[in-house]
């Protein structure tokens, strides 16, 4: 699901109330249980960015978020940053009309008045069905090597445009970002902010669409079922052109550009548009015709373009055969076979009497006089002179024949036209080589440009990735410090509570002296011995251990400071009774020990922890703010570098395109010249063939036999 980031709102209405900003929506969406409370989206999962914050697709006065509910249903939720007075009316009218249309291109949506709560206030959202599909530009780039797929998409797009007109709907913002292509090739339209349906007749347009797809003359008053005519021409022409010549994608378009093959500058100044000139001068005749028709729209019908006029069959790739095998494929279509009507055959007129008689006599008498001529040299010389005289007479008469002069002229013209045809064919052969060279050069330029783009993109990705990793590490450090602070606070509470409980038990034990204890066998004398050893109350010792001295087991009292002492007269049994007396007292003290710190102690710990937490929260915010600032700086730097590279590549591509236009013009001119040369050669050959019997040998046969 996507929006139209470059569309321009043109509604004259002022916002009714202030709406949250995109950043405010991002903050609110971090707790979907709260912001979607009481709706079907409560507790849904929002797609996040690299920093873990809800990821928004920024659009025209709105942000779109991908939200997945607990049952796995995915929605595109559009949160508005501005309110237009007719907004609810428009969406409800559009929804009702499209529900009746129920075409495959539509996407289900619901306008919810109380859609999201931000800072205690409800705001509307547009909850849309999530559409699985690829944006038009990405789809084209993935199918540049498949002309049939591009042609099929052009046909489906033309059919969709016709269907929109048939049901009285105008999308209002047909552009690459609002056209999705599914895996099955189906075309879906998204972003219905500017859609026209009959119920909205009379209202102004809510937006005037993407500048690279709309007529420069469009205003908010242009709002009706014909609103998509201009943009449909732009998109359809681009799809057909790419189906014919995929190389146009890189030749006419900058990487990451917000357009297909044509852009706003081509619409405002078509006469000086090299992109449009490339299309109108393309060797493919059907593309030339379609581009020429759109140029006519730009020059004469820009404010009120006619309906789209799709080609009968964009998948046809058949081309005429080459003429006599002399034309390259790109020129074959320009030359048609030319078979002139044969002129009447020209023959000799009446036989001249004297040359005919001499020829007949020479033909009859010469064989008969052959033996005599061999024996008489004089007669042979006379005969030779007669032959020479006959030859001179017939040759002179042949040159005087009226048929000979036009025959000679026809043969000279045939030789000349054949020379012209050979020169034109050589010109086409050179242009064919030049076409291949230009194509190879263009491929090399594209490869170099792609390498530059990839290198720049990789450097940007590396910088962004390093920044995100550093931010994540700093945020992780802050989070670890938060956990450590919480752990320290908890340990401090436990430690102080343990000390308080220990003091409570010790104070309770200190109230009971050994002398007053009712311990069997412990009298005043032993009480005195115990006091001398430092044991006056139950609090003065913590237990009894036993050791073996000179083979006897003796008791050792463990004092509160950890020292061990032996007491005269107190053996193992009596020591055990004293230890049990202390243990019973300690057990009673444990039952009454405090279970919480005193309020002052607890407040001190929590105050210290709150101060640490506040400092860490401030550090966390500072890290995020610094990260966002650095991200903006990186993005600005990247955009500047991309813009500089785009300008550099655009200049190079413009020069290449101009060369291509000049070359295509030369190709067209050469095709015309060669076609004319073929026609002229065919005509002159036919004319010369009409005089094929007008030769000296045919003339002698004519003198001898009378045959013409």
C-alpha positions, 0 to 999 in steps of 0.5 A: 500500500502506498500514497502519492508523496508528490501530489499537490492539494488544491482544496480551498477549505481551511483546516477545521482543527489542528491535527497531529504531526507525523512525528506525533502519530509515530509517538502515539503508535508506540502503544497501540493498546492505548491509541487504538483503544476500543477499536479492532486495532487495539494491541496491533503490531506496527511495522517499525524502522531500523531504530525501532520506531513506527515506520511511516510512508509519508504522503499528501497531508498524511502518514500511512502505517502498516498495522497487523492485528493479533489474527494476522490481518494486515491493514494500511492505516492512514493518519491525517495531518490535516482536515478538509471540511468535506473529507468524511463526505468524500470518503463515504461517497467514494466508498459507496460508489466503489462498493457498487462497482466492485472491480478488481482494481479497487481496494477496500477501505473504511473511514473511521471518525474515532480511529486513533487517540492522540494526547487524549483526543480522537482523530479520524483514520482511513483503514485500508485493505493491505494490497500485496503488489509491486509499485509500477516503477519497481515492476517495470525495472524487473520486467525490462527484459520481457517486452511481452509482459510490458505490452500486456501491462500496457493493454491491461492499463488501457482496459482499466482506463476505459473501465474507469470512464465507463463507471463514471470514476476518475482516480485523480492521481494516476501515477507510478506510486498509486499503481500496484501490479500483483504477481498475476499481473493484475493492476490495482489502484490505491490512494483515493484522496482525489477520486471523483464519483458522480456523488461529488459532482460540483465539488473542487478537486481535493488535489491536482495530482503528481506534477510529472503525470498531470497537465500543467493547465490542470486546476482544482476545477478540473474534477470529473470522470475525464480527470485521468485522460492526460495521465493515462496518455503519459503512462500508456505511452511510456509502457508502449515505448518500453515494450518496443525499446527497453533501453529508453528506460535508462536513456530518458530517465534518471535513477530514482526519478519520480516519473516514467519516461516523460516529466513535467518539463516535457509537458510545459515545453514540448517543442524543446523536449529531447525525451519527446523528440526521442520518442517521436523520432524512434525507428518503430513506426507505431511508437512514432505515431503514438508519440506524435499523437501525444505531442499533438495533445500537448501542443493543441489539447493540453487543457482538455485532452481527448480520451486515450487512444490505445493501439490495436495490438501492442504485442505485435512485433512483426516486421517486413522482410529485408529488401534483397537482403541489403537492409539491416533490421531497423530499416527493413520496415521503411522500404517496401518492394517496388515492382514497376510495370514493364514498359513495352518491348522496343524493336528495330523498324524496317530493314534498310535495303542496301545493308540488308542486300550486302549482308545477304550476299556476303552471307551466301557468297563468302562460303562458296568463294572460300576455296578460291580465295585460299588459292588466289591472294588477290581475290582474298584481299578483295574479299577482305576489303568487301567485308570491311566495307560491309562492316563499316556500312552496317555499323554506320547504319546501326549507329544511325538507327533511331532505336539506338540512342534511347537504348543507350540512354536507358542503359546509362541510366541503369548504370547510374541508378545502380551506382546510387543504390550501391552508395545508399546501401553502403550508407545504410550498412554504415548506419547499421554499424553505427547503430551497433556502435552507439548501442554498445557505447550506450550499454557501456555508459549505462554500465558505468552509470549503474556502477556509479549509482551502485557505488554511491548507494553502497557508500550511503548504505554503509554510512547509514548502517554504521550509524544505525549500529552505533545508535543501537549500541549506545541505546543498548548501553543505556538499556543495560544501565537502566537494568543495572540501576534497577538491579542496584536499587533492588539490591540496596533495598534487600541489603538494608532490609537484611541489616534492619532485620539483623539489628532487630534480631540482635537487639532482641537477643541482647535483652536476655542475659546468660545469668537470667537464662533458665539453662540447665547446668549453667549457674552463677560460676559458669555465668561468670566464666562466660562473661569473662569470655565475652558472653553475657547475653544471647547476642554475644555469640552466634553459635557453637562449634566443636574441636578435638583437643588431646583426644577430647571433644571440646566446645568452642563458642563463636562470638559476634565478631567471628572469634572462637573462645573456649569457656572453662567448665562449659563442656559439649552438653552445656554448650549445646544447651546454651546454643539451643537457648540462643536459637529459640530466642532467635526464632522468636525474634525472626517471627517479629522481624520487620519485612520492609524498610523504614519510609525514610530509607525506602524514599532515599533509595527510590529517590537515588534510583529515580535520579539515575533513571531520569539521567538515563532517560535523558541520555536515551532521548539525547541519543535518539535526538542526536541519531535523528539529527545525524540521520537527517544530515546523512539523508541531506548529504545523500540527497545532495550527492544523488542530485549532483550525480543525477545532474551529471548523468542527466547531462550525459544522457541528454547528450546521448539522447541528442546524438540518438535523435540525430542518428535516428533522423539520419536513419530515417533519411537514409531509409527514404534515400535507399527506398527511392534508390531501389525504386529508381533502380527498378524503374531504370532496369525495367526501362533498359530491359525494354531495349534488350534487343537493341544491340549490334548483334541483334541488328545484324540478325535483323538485316539477315532474317528480317526478325525484329 
